[in-house]
Amino acid sequence: MSQLAVTVIGPDRPGIIADVTEALVGTGVNLEDSTMTLLRGHFAMMIVCAGPLDEVKAALEPLRGELVITVRTMGPEHRHAPLGAPYMLSVHGADRPGIVAAVTRMIAAAGGTVTDMSTRLSGGLYVLTAEVELPPTAELEMLNRALEITAEELGVGVTLRPAESDDL
C-alpha cells in the first residue's frame, strides 16, 4: 500500500463527498487526513490515505470530467513537531492583492509556521483566519508591531492572540 494524496475540485453539487469516498472505500482505502471546503461555488477536497495507486485511480475514473481529480504517491510521512505555542491570526479589511503574502512573510520572519489557514471574500470584505505556531524564541512584541505596520500599509486590521483549546 502506498501513501496517496488525492485532490478533487469541481462545481459544487449534492453528493460529491459521498461519491468520492464511496469510490475510495471500494478499494479498501481509509481516509487518514482530509480537508474539504467550498471555494467560490467550487468544491475542493484534499485527502491523504493509504491504498493501491492503480486501483484508486481506476475507482475515481468515472467521476472525471465533471471533477478534476489527481492521485499521486507521497513520500514518507513527515511528523510535524510543534514549534511552540499555537496562536490565532485574523486579518480583515478591503480586498487587495498581497495580503496573504505580506502577513505570512511576517510570521515566517519570526520563525513561525502556518498550520491551517482559510480566506474568504464576502463582497468587498476580505477575511483571513489562520492557526500559527511560534517558537519560544519569537519576540511577540516585535512581531505584533511588524504585523500592525504591515496591516496599516495594506489597509486592513490584524489580530494575533494565543489560541485557546476550543480554537484548535
BAPAMI-786512 format. One record per residue: residue number from 0; residue in three letters; x, y, z of N, C-alpha, C in turn. Coordinates in Angstrom, 3 decimals. Layout:
BEGIN
     n   res         nx         ny         nz        cax        cay        caz         cx         cy         cz
   NUM   ALA          X          Y          Z          X          Y          Z          X          Y          Z
...
END
This chain:
BEGIN
     n   res         nx         ny         nz        cax        cay        caz         cx         cy         cz
     0   MET      0.844     -1.183      0.000      0.000      0.000      0.000      0.886      1.242      0.000
     1   SER      0.497      2.200     -0.797      1.218      3.465     -0.883      0.457      4.546     -0.138
     2   GLN      1.199      5.513      0.380      0.567      6.709      0.940      0.207      7.576     -0.255
     3   LEU     -1.076      7.956     -0.357     -1.571      8.680     -1.527     -2.097     10.054     -1.149
     4   ALA     -1.944     10.992     -2.069     -2.587     12.301     -1.977     -3.622     12.354     -3.094
     5   VAL     -4.867     12.604     -2.719     -5.968     12.695     -3.681     -6.525     14.109     -3.601
     6   THR     -6.620     14.778     -4.744     -7.248     16.097     -4.783     -8.419     16.046     -5.748
     7   VAL     -9.477     16.741     -5.376    -10.695     16.781     -6.171    -11.198     18.214     -6.186
     8   ILE    -11.557     18.725     -7.350    -12.165     20.047     -7.433    -13.174     20.046     -8.574
     9   GLY    -14.277     20.756     -8.353    -15.291     20.854     -9.390    -16.485     21.638     -8.893
    10   PRO    -17.424     21.914     -9.783    -18.623     22.652     -9.379    -19.338     21.905     -8.252
    11   ASP    -19.780     22.640     -7.253    -20.444     22.006     -6.120    -21.778     21.413     -6.539
    12   ARG    -22.098     20.294     -5.928    -23.402     19.657     -6.100    -23.577     18.691     -4.932
    13   PRO    -24.810     18.352     -4.613    -25.031     17.362     -3.552    -24.411     16.017     -3.946
    14   GLY    -23.770     15.372     -2.986    -23.267     14.020     -3.188    -21.822     13.878     -3.601
    15   ILE    -21.086     14.974     -3.790    -19.684     14.845     -4.213    -18.881     14.066     -3.175
    16   ILE    -19.001     14.441     -1.922    -18.232     13.754     -0.877    -18.599     12.274     -0.850
    17   ALA    -19.892     11.976     -0.890    -20.336     10.572     -0.878    -19.792      9.823     -2.088
    18   ASP    -19.852     10.427     -3.269    -19.371      9.751     -4.480    -17.881      9.429     -4.391
    19   VAL    -17.087     10.413     -3.978    -15.634     10.217     -3.917    -15.273      9.211     -2.828
    20   THR    -15.834      9.378     -1.640    -15.453      8.483     -0.542    -15.971      7.064     -0.751
    21   GLU    -17.143      6.899     -1.393    -17.619      5.545     -1.709    -16.685      4.864     -2.713
    22   ALA    -16.205      5.624     -3.688    -15.261      5.053     -4.648    -13.978      4.624     -3.938
    23   LEU    -13.519      5.436     -2.991    -12.289      5.112     -2.263    -12.472      3.899     -1.362
    24   VAL    -13.557      3.873     -0.616    -13.776      2.754      0.308    -13.917      1.439     -0.455
    25   GLY    -14.380      1.501     -1.685    -14.476      0.313     -2.521    -13.128     -0.311     -2.836
    26   THR    -12.058      0.447     -2.677    -10.703     -0.086     -2.894    -10.040     -0.467     -1.573
    27   GLY    -10.774     -0.298     -0.476    -10.224     -0.623      0.841     -9.470      0.516      1.490
    28   VAL     -9.545      1.693      0.898     -8.838      2.860      1.426     -9.555      3.411      2.655
    29   ASN     -8.769      3.824      3.631     -9.287      4.517      4.796     -8.774      5.954      4.751
    30   LEU     -9.666      6.934      4.895     -9.238      8.333      4.906     -8.453      8.602      6.182
    31   GLU     -7.246      9.130      6.024     -6.415      9.432      7.185     -6.519     10.902      7.548
    32   ASP     -6.181     11.772      6.626     -6.305     13.213      6.817     -7.073     13.769      5.634
    33   SER     -7.921     14.758      5.891     -8.649     15.372      4.784     -9.068     16.776      5.151
    34   THR     -9.288     17.555      4.113     -9.901     18.868      4.262    -10.796     19.063      3.045
    35   MET    -11.967     19.616      3.297    -12.948     19.806      2.228    -13.616     21.153      2.448
    36   THR    -13.841     21.886      1.361    -14.417     23.214      1.501    -15.018     23.669      0.172
    37   LEU    -15.775     24.746      0.250    -16.282     25.413     -0.948    -15.416     26.635     -1.221
    38   LEU    -15.034     26.790     -2.481    -14.254     27.938     -2.915    -14.973     28.558     -4.104
    39   ARG    -15.670     29.664     -3.864    -16.380     30.368     -4.935    -17.319     29.444     -5.720
    40   GLY    -18.055     28.601     -4.993    -19.018     27.719     -5.629    -18.432     26.429     -6.173
    41   HIS    -17.116     26.256     -6.024    -16.472     25.000     -6.425    -16.105     24.240     -5.163
    42   PHE    -16.332     22.941     -5.217    -15.983     22.082     -4.103    -14.527     21.671     -4.249
    43   ALA    -13.766     21.732     -3.158    -12.359     21.329     -3.175    -12.116     20.363     -2.022
    44   MET    -11.402     19.293     -2.332    -11.135     18.245     -1.354     -9.682     17.808     -1.490
    45   MET     -9.012     17.655     -0.368     -7.673     17.073     -0.329     -7.705     15.953      0.687
    46   ILE     -7.208     14.793      0.281     -7.246     13.607      1.130     -5.870     12.956      1.141
    47   VAL     -5.454     12.505      2.306     -4.291     11.644      2.428     -4.816     10.288      2.901
    48   CYS     -4.430      9.240      2.183     -4.894      7.901      2.519     -3.830      6.888      2.108
    49   ALA     -3.979      5.667      2.584     -3.080      4.590      2.174     -3.884      3.624      1.328
    50   GLY     -3.351      3.273      0.168     -4.081      2.366     -0.700     -3.303      2.044     -1.954
    51   PRO     -3.876      1.185     -2.774     -3.234      0.798     -4.036     -3.449      1.869     -5.111
    52   LEU     -2.375      2.477     -5.572     -2.434      3.608     -6.502     -3.305      3.313     -7.723
    53   ASP     -3.029      2.254     -8.423     -3.759      1.976     -9.666     -5.233      1.733     -9.417
    54   GLU     -5.569      1.020     -8.333     -6.977      0.762     -8.019     -7.712      2.045     -7.652
    55   VAL     -7.052      2.924     -6.907     -7.674      4.193     -6.528     -7.929      5.041     -7.773
    56   LYS     -6.943      5.125     -8.658     -7.130      5.885     -9.898     -8.300      5.329    -10.704
    57   ALA     -8.363      4.021    -10.821     -9.435      3.386    -11.598    -10.799      3.616    -10.953
    58   ALA    -10.855      3.566     -9.644    -12.134      3.753     -8.945    -12.666      5.176     -9.109
    59   LEU    -11.769      6.147     -9.209    -12.175      7.549     -9.342    -12.407      7.957    -10.795
    60   GLU    -11.974      7.145    -11.721    -12.078      7.471    -13.151    -13.490      7.862    -13.592
    61   PRO    -14.558      7.160    -13.160    -15.908      7.538    -13.599    -16.338      8.950    -13.177
    62   LEU    -15.659      9.516    -12.178    -16.013     10.860    -11.700    -15.276     11.967    -12.456
    63   ARG    -14.260     11.580    -13.236    -13.513     12.576    -14.008    -14.422     13.150    -15.089
    64   GLY    -14.147     14.328    -15.487    -14.980     15.008    -16.472    -15.693     16.140    -15.770
    65   GLU    -16.571     15.801    -14.843    -17.215     16.850    -14.055    -16.271     17.338    -12.955
    66   LEU    -15.367     16.464    -12.522    -14.423     16.805    -11.460    -12.995     16.665    -11.975
    67   VAL    -12.119     17.538    -11.515    -10.694     17.408    -11.799    -10.112     16.635    -10.616
    68   ILE     -9.547     15.481    -10.903     -9.054     14.591     -9.846     -7.591     14.269    -10.112
    69   THR     -6.771     14.381     -9.080     -5.388     13.923     -9.173     -5.144     12.931     -8.038
    70   VAL     -4.350     11.933     -8.341     -3.936     10.940     -7.354     -2.444     10.748     -7.542
    71   ARG     -1.693     10.894     -6.480     -0.249     10.687     -6.580      0.271     10.061     -5.302
    72   THR      1.390      9.389     -5.415      2.007      8.825     -4.217      2.760      9.918     -3.483
    73   MET      2.837      9.745     -2.201      3.556     10.697     -1.354      4.792     10.000     -0.799
    74   GLY      5.764     10.785     -0.437      6.950     10.232      0.218      6.609      9.841      1.646
    75   PRO      7.613      9.499      2.398      7.361      9.106      3.780      6.744     10.263      4.566
    76   GLU      5.951      9.883      5.560      5.284     10.896      6.388      6.313     11.701      7.155
    77   HIS      6.099     12.993      7.195      6.940     13.888      7.986      6.108     14.346      9.171
    78   ARG      6.439     13.852     10.309      5.712     14.250     11.513      5.965     15.719     11.780
    79   HIS      4.899     16.434     12.109      5.018     17.854     12.422      5.267     17.993     13.912
    80   ALA      6.468     18.354     14.255      6.785     18.626     15.656      6.437     20.086     15.909
    81   PRO      5.515     20.345     16.820      5.135     21.739     17.079      6.349     22.607     17.396
    82   LEU      6.366     23.791     16.797      7.450     24.738     17.039      7.358     25.360     18.422
    83   GLY      6.124     25.554     18.851      5.894     26.238     20.115      4.419     26.462     20.290
    84   ALA      4.100     27.531     20.972      2.717     27.820     21.320      1.870     28.136     20.087
    85   PRO      0.604     27.672     20.091     -0.298     27.994     18.981     -0.936     29.374     19.172
    86   TYR     -1.107     30.065     18.063     -1.739     31.392     18.056     -2.801     31.419     16.967
    87   MET     -3.759     32.304     17.135     -4.773     32.551     16.109     -4.477     33.912     15.493
    88   LEU     -4.400     33.936     14.180     -4.156     35.168     13.437     -5.415     35.486     12.656
    89   SER     -5.872     36.707     12.730     -7.013     37.106     11.903     -6.708     38.439     11.239
    90   VAL     -7.130     38.526      9.996     -6.937     39.736      9.199     -8.262     40.027      8.517
    91   HIS     -8.660     41.293      8.507     -9.893     41.659      7.809     -9.770     43.081      7.264
    92   GLY    -10.408     43.281      6.127    -10.394     44.614      5.530    -10.736     44.538      4.061
    93   ALA    -10.538     45.651      3.392    -10.823     45.716      1.962     -9.889     44.776      1.213
    94   ASP    -10.438     44.088      0.219     -9.645     43.139     -0.555     -8.634     43.868     -1.415
    95   ARG     -7.457     43.262     -1.530     -6.408     43.744     -2.419     -5.349     42.667     -2.542
    96   PRO     -4.597     42.664     -3.629     -3.531     41.666     -3.780     -2.438     41.855     -2.728
    97   GLY     -1.866     40.753     -2.278     -0.696     40.812     -1.407     -0.946     40.619      0.072
    98   ILE     -2.188     40.511      0.502     -2.473     40.386      1.934     -1.861     39.105      2.489
    99   VAL     -2.154     37.971      1.876     -1.645     36.690      2.380     -0.118     36.681      2.365
   100   ALA      0.475     37.112      1.276      1.939     37.108      1.157      2.587     37.957      2.248
   101   ALA      2.083     39.148      2.452      2.707     40.063      3.417      2.567     39.564      4.855
   102   VAL      1.382     39.113      5.207      1.150     38.677      6.591      1.909     37.386      6.892
   103   THR      1.883     36.431      5.964      2.603     35.180      6.222      4.111     35.391      6.201
   104   ARG      4.592     36.376      5.470      6.022     36.704      5.495      6.438     37.166      6.886
   105   MET      5.581     37.929      7.557      5.891     38.385      8.918      5.950     37.207      9.888
   106   ILE      5.028     36.252      9.742      5.035     35.061     10.597      6.318     34.255     10.357
   107   ALA      6.664     34.065      9.092      7.882     33.313      8.756      9.132     34.012      9.274
   108   ALA      9.171     35.339      9.178     10.338     36.099      9.641     10.543     35.934     11.144
   109   ALA      9.458     35.661     11.870      9.546     35.446     13.317      9.868     33.985     13.638
   110   GLY     10.049     33.164     12.585     10.353     31.753     12.797      9.118     30.891     12.948
   111   GLY      7.941     31.478     12.682      6.687     30.755     12.855      6.267     30.012     11.605
   112   THR      5.263     29.191     11.770      4.711     28.427     10.662      3.190     28.448     10.723
   113   VAL      2.570     28.429      9.568      1.110     28.390      9.477      0.698     26.925      9.413
   114   THR     -0.170     26.500     10.328     -0.622     25.107     10.339     -2.004     24.947      9.715
   115   ASP     -2.758     26.019      9.612     -4.065     25.977      8.953     -4.445     27.416      8.604
   116   MET     -5.004     27.609      7.415     -5.409     28.950      7.023     -6.621     28.877      6.118
   117   SER     -7.487     29.855      6.280     -8.673     29.968      5.442     -8.856     31.439      5.097
   118   THR     -9.247     31.713      3.862     -9.554     33.085      3.462    -10.919     33.099      2.792
   119   ARG    -11.613     34.200      2.935    -12.923     34.377      2.301    -13.049     35.819      1.842
   120   LEU    -13.659     35.966      0.684    -14.007     37.292      0.179    -15.521     37.367      0.172
   121   SER    -16.054     38.292      0.932    -17.503     38.474      1.022    -17.802     39.920      0.651
   122   GLY    -18.308     40.106     -0.564    -18.465     41.470     -1.061    -17.071     42.044     -1.220
   123   GLY    -16.829     43.182     -0.608    -15.508     43.784     -0.658    -14.674     43.480      0.567
   124   LEU    -15.226     42.711      1.516    -14.516     42.405      2.760    -13.712     41.121      2.618
   125   TYR    -12.422     41.208      2.896    -11.532     40.062      2.853    -11.251     39.639      4.284
   126   VAL    -11.398     38.342      4.552    -11.169     37.808      5.893    -10.204     36.638      5.805
   127   LEU     -9.165     36.678      6.612     -8.182     35.607      6.714     -8.155     35.148      8.152
   128   THR     -8.232     33.853      8.371     -8.032     33.293      9.709     -6.993     32.192      9.582
   129   ALA     -6.081     32.132     10.542     -5.015     31.145     10.485     -4.623     30.690     11.873
   130   GLU     -4.247     29.427     11.941     -3.598     28.897     13.131     -2.110     28.935     12.828
   131   VAL     -1.348     29.505     13.727      0.100     29.588     13.533      0.797     29.087     14.790
   132   GLU      1.993     28.590     14.607      2.834     28.203     15.736      4.054     29.102     15.730
   133   LEU      4.393     29.588     16.906      5.554     30.458     17.051      6.528     29.822     18.035
   134   PRO      7.813     29.853     17.707      8.797     29.266     18.617      8.918     30.098     19.891
   135   PRO      9.394     29.480     20.967      9.560     30.229     22.226     10.491     31.432     22.075
   136   THR     11.370     31.398     21.078     12.311     32.499     20.863     11.696     33.678     20.107
   137   ALA     10.479     33.507     19.612      9.845     34.597     18.851      9.627     35.802     19.759
   138   GLU      9.969     36.958     19.258      9.757     38.195     20.012      8.369     38.712     19.662
   139   LEU      7.400     38.381     20.521      6.000     38.686     20.234      5.731     40.172     20.076
   140   GLU      6.365     40.988     20.874      6.147     42.428     20.764      6.599     42.941     19.395
   141   MET      7.761     42.463     18.952      8.258     42.883     17.631      7.370     42.344     16.518
   142   LEU      6.908     41.088     16.661      6.034     40.508     15.649      4.720     41.269     15.572
   143   ASN      4.128     41.558     16.708      2.876     42.321     16.711      3.066     43.689     16.070
   144   ARG      4.169     44.333     16.352      4.438     45.646     15.760      4.622     45.520     14.249
   145   ALA      5.353     44.489     13.811      5.550     44.270     12.379      4.217     43.989     11.684
   146   LEU      3.354     43.201     12.337      2.036     42.923     11.773      1.185     44.188     11.697
   147   GLU      1.263     45.029     12.722      0.497     46.290     12.719      0.951     47.198     11.577
   148   ILE      2.261     47.309     11.379      2.795     48.152     10.300      2.360     47.596      8.948
   149   THR      2.483     46.284      8.784      2.076     45.640      7.532      0.592     45.853      7.284
   150   ALA     -0.218     45.674      8.322     -1.666     45.847      8.198     -2.007     47.281      7.817
   151   GLU     -1.318     48.222      8.419     -1.565     49.632      8.101     -1.243     49.914      6.637
   152   GLU     -0.111     49.371      6.151      0.259     49.551      4.749     -0.772     48.939      3.802
   153   LEU     -1.384     47.825      4.231     -2.367     47.130      3.402     -3.786     47.672      3.576
   154   GLY     -3.989     48.473      4.609     -5.327     48.993      4.875     -6.265     47.954      5.471
   155   VAL     -5.710     47.053      6.289     -6.511     46.010      6.921     -6.269     46.020      8.427
   156   GLY     -7.090     45.280      9.141     -6.878     45.082     10.570     -6.281     43.709     10.789
   157   VAL     -5.466     43.576     11.835     -4.841     42.292     12.136     -4.861     42.053     13.637
   158   THR     -5.065     40.797     14.016     -5.034     40.399     15.419     -4.267     39.092     15.527
   159   LEU     -3.352     39.013     16.488     -2.631     37.795     16.807     -2.831     37.551     18.291
   160   ARG     -3.385     36.387     18.630     -3.640     36.102     20.034     -3.345     34.630     20.314
   161   PRO     -3.002     34.309     21.552     -2.799     32.900     21.889     -4.077     32.106     21.616
   162   ALA     -3.916     30.924     21.084     -5.066     30.070     20.785     -5.573     29.417     22.056
   163   GLU     -6.853     29.401     22.195     -7.491     28.668     23.281     -7.734     27.244     22.783
   164   SER     -7.888     26.301     23.688     -8.060     24.905     23.268     -9.296     24.726     22.395
   165   ASP    -10.345     25.528     22.586    -11.536     25.387     21.751    -11.363     26.026     20.383
   166   ASP    -10.283     26.792     20.152     -9.977     27.353     18.839     -9.425     26.297     17.900
   167   LEU     -8.718     25.333     18.455     -7.976     24.370     17.634     -8.788     23.165     17.243
END
